């Protein structure tokens, strides 16, 4: 009874807050610090690890044996401390609302009988090996974003934005850079899915990740050329090690669009004869219908997604192998109101305040739509060498098949207008050397690092309309990264050399003969990083790196009418590679009440490639179209990311996340088009310990403010052959907007199984607004109020012994 | 043990990697637009003198349009019947788009707009089979009346209006938007 009352109070509170909407944030800001020492002489155990079982994550002790683990949600955790040659020590800890938890030094007992090496690489994020500005989303904070696309869920992080094409296509943007300037590592493999297209969303199942990590800033050294904007790591949870079978079911339902998502995974590990063998099967089904703005439905914005993956690991003594296969299959309806045949249609559509056609709700999905399938096969093997160090070899094959179907007017044809098949093979070989101890001014320092090779080749085949040509490319890179840690100081340096080769194939329309053009580029880059612990609660991290990106085939050779963009886009075969110089500085503070971090960055890109409007429009059967040619300028991207949390009491916390970005075209002394506007995301959250049968209930209210993008090229018009031609953009940026959201969540028992429930509402005030980064902003409003219910049900079937 | 396994693994990887290149990309498919309109022809017949036929054609509409035969020279104060023909010459055999548009007449509308100063009025003379409040005009056939001597452009726009056709040009999208030159003398 009591709990029922509490629910109604909670729901009442939640409804009462009703107005507004926004990306959620949580108070998962707890920081755990401590030191791992050997019991026999209390020497720091450099490189010892701790592993949080519940979160499937961990940290590594530095040269003084100190470790730090951030972004912890309040809760009970079981932590395994381990080091080669020592017995595993397990501790249970409770994180409450305090921002900083210090553990007493953890003493590990030597284990002389089993000098068995522990695989630490599996327990830490791959990105943690790099001294670079990074943010991540995992655990409860990731659960809050379930059901959203990858691009949408990353918007919960500062410095991250998304470019959209209607409600169903969302591409991540890091510090103003996107498409080929960022790399998405899906389960360790560089995702290659025609990401040059601004309406091509990443083909990644968000449910595959147990952690999303974003490296903000150039991270080319480790992950290859192109990463001048940053890297997004989609990392699955570590494979199970305890014998038995576990499962997890995620259910998401949303009122807007009538969206339903079912995602499940089953995993298990064997013992006895098959000890070391583990497996996992995972799948997601997603369906959504027409999305509703506050005043009307958006015709044909339905969405289908069917994904599955399978993973098999075998670890034995000093080596391990992994086989992974995943398939992502999606069908995305494009808003018909944004389909324009000609420039005249576009102007008419822009001048309308609402779409002409406003149908009722439906799950129908017709032309125009995109159907994309992405297959990934990966094999990885690692070997701990007897003389120290670890050798890891990875090979992968990806196949991306993209079919785009436009409106057909009279032919009734069923073939797509665009077909692209991209097959990518990658091979990586990395040697991580064993830590080397060194003395510096009487203090024990440590060298750690790795060297490696990355190889890639791609073949692209097109059919139907010409947008990009067939091509073959090869790329090879060699890198070395070395880190030195002593006391409170860590230094890191990296070097990389890349070679890229590209051959594009064309058909001569007259002679019907194939001809080709070939390019090759090479480049060397470096990075330098430093982290210094000013005080136990204050850390300063700085990084300077260079990075480059060879022009891709779309930059060089696209040539065609981009109907959905109402633009004729022309490549430029004379483009030179982009060269970036990226520096950033982050100050992180973890005090008792106040915690957070402030980062500033400056990314200067020489030969920044962008589409420059031509002076003369191009005339085709559907009339005049503005024409654009790829051009190069010097561009700068500067900004501030700030996240701060203040705890008024142990229960009540306020979090503010702010992302400011200033981008400029230094060559033409003008602003750049399509740069995210400044945003501020503020959350007030109240946590309870318990309400009857509900554990860890919380209530949060969020307000998101996105300013108008005033730093955009001015929109000008002129007459050209009787047609009005816009330059800069087709319409000025939309006004600023404010959205309110609210969320309640708790954990409870369903029978004997734990269950977590999150009920969230976005755009609760049902505000009609448009976003500058939505390519369909000329035609319709953004989605209205949406209520989502997310249920997560872990199921365990432990093996009886 | 591990030392024998290692090279084997690496050879396996290399084979996988080398097997990558099937070179499909060297066979380039021709560019194929499902719904290209390459040619628009306007044929006007003098109602009073049916042997008097004038024709104008715009070619290569899908690339760089050829307007060299796009001029219609008409007599002043005369009534003509007009017929429009659209072809897709990128297909073999050449596709008659007008036939397909006639089949889907309920979602298409031709809009004829004379430029200011041109003494020409165009009236659509055919009807689709849209239910009430239809039927609506299609515009494959027209009646064109000339006035006093003048010259200018006649804009021809084909609107695609699936499920939204209402007799006006407003709904839908354009599949064709081009200009014929008219000289009335």
Contacts between the chains, C-beta under 8 A, distances in Angstrom:
chain1	res1	chain2	res2	distance
A	318	B	2	6.8
A	319	B	2	6.4
A	319	B	5	7.6
A	339	B	173	6.2
A	340	B	173	5.7
A	341	B	160	7.0
A	341	B	173	3.5
A	341	B	174	4.0
A	341	B	175	5.9
A	341	B	177	7.8
A	342	B	173	7.3
A	342	B	174	4.2
A	342	B	177	5.2
A	344	B	157	8.0
A	344	B	174	6.4
A	344	B	177	6.6
A	345	B	173	5.1
A	345	B	174	5.6
A	348	B	170	7.5
A	356	B	164	7.1
A	356	B	170	7.1
A	356	B	171	5.8
A	357	B	163	7.8
A	357	B	164	6.0
A	357	B	171	7.5
A	379	B	13	7.5
A	379	B	16	7.6
A	381	B	9	5.5
A	383	B	2	6.3
A	383	B	6	6.6
A	386	B	2	8.0
A	393	B	9	6.7
A	393	B	10	6.8
A	393	B	13	5.9
A	395	B	13	4.8
A	395	B	16	5.3
A	395	B	17	6.1
A	397	B	16	7.3
A	397	B	20	7.2
A	406	B	34	7.8
A	407	B	160	7.2
A	407	B	173	7.0
A	408	B	34	6.2
A	408	B	35	6.0
A	409	B	35	5.7
A	409	B	104	8.0
A	409	B	108	7.5
A	409	B	160	4.2
A	409	B	175	4.7
A	410	B	35	6.7
A	410	B	97	5.9
A	410	B	100	4.1
A	410	B	101	4.9
A	410	B	103	7.8
A	410	B	104	5.6
A	410	B	108	7.0
A	410	B	160	7.6
A	410	B	175	7.4
A	411	B	34	5.9
A	411	B	35	5.3
A	411	B	95	7.8
A	411	B	97	7.8
A	411	B	100	5.9
A	412	B	100	7.3
A	412	B	104	7.6
A	413	B	34	4.7
A	413	B	35	7.3
A	415	B	34	6.5
A	417	B	33	7.6
A	417	B	34	5.7
A	421	B	24	7.9
A	423	B	20	7.2
A	423	B	22	8.0
A	425	B	16	7.5
A	425	B	17	5.7
A	425	B	20	3.8
A	427	B	13	6.1
A	427	B	14	8.0
A	427	B	16	8.0
A	427	B	17	4.9
A	455	B	17	6.9
A	457	B	17	7.7
A	457	B	20	5.5
A	457	B	21	6.5
A	459	B	20	7.6
A	459	B	21	6.8
A	459	B	22	7.0
A	459	B	23	7.1
A	459	B	24	6.1
A	459	B	25	4.7
A	460	B	25	6.0
A	461	B	24	5.0
A	461	B	25	5.4
A	461	B	27	7.9
A	461	B	29	7.8
A	462	B	29	6.7
A	463	B	29	4.7
A	463	B	32	7.4
A	464	B	29	7.7
A	464	B	31	7.7
A	464	B	32	5.1
A	464	B	33	7.6
A	464	B	34	7.0
A	465	B	31	6.4
A	465	B	32	7.1
A	465	B	33	5.8
A	466	B	31	4.3
A	469	B	28	7.5
A	470	B	24	7.9
A	470	B	25	3.9
A	470	B	26	7.4
A	470	B	27	7.9
A	470	B	28	5.4
A	471	B	25	6.1
A	472	B	21	7.3
A	472	B	23	7.2
A	472	B	25	5.3
A	472	B	26	8.0
A	505	B	25	5.7
A	505	B	26	5.9
A	505	B	28	5.1
A	506	B	28	6.3
A	507	B	28	4.2
A	507	B	29	7.6
A	507	B	30	5.8
A	507	B	31	7.6
A	509	B	30	7.5
A	509	B	31	7.6
A	512	B	30	7.7
A	514	B	26	6.6
A	514	B	27	7.5
A	514	B	28	5.0
A	619	B	64	7.9
A	619	B	65	6.3
A	620	B	61	7.1
A	620	B	62	6.5
A	620	B	63	7.8
A	620	B	65	7.9
A	621	B	36	7.2
A	621	B	37	4.8
A	621	B	38	7.8
A	621	B	61	4.0
A	621	B	62	5.5
A	621	B	65	7.9
A	621	B	175	7.5
A	621	B	176	5.5
A	621	B	177	7.3
A	621	B	178	6.9
A	622	B	174	5.2
A	622	B	175	6.5
A	622	B	176	6.6
A	622	B	177	5.3
A	623	B	174	6.4
A	623	B	177	3.4
A	623	B	178	7.5
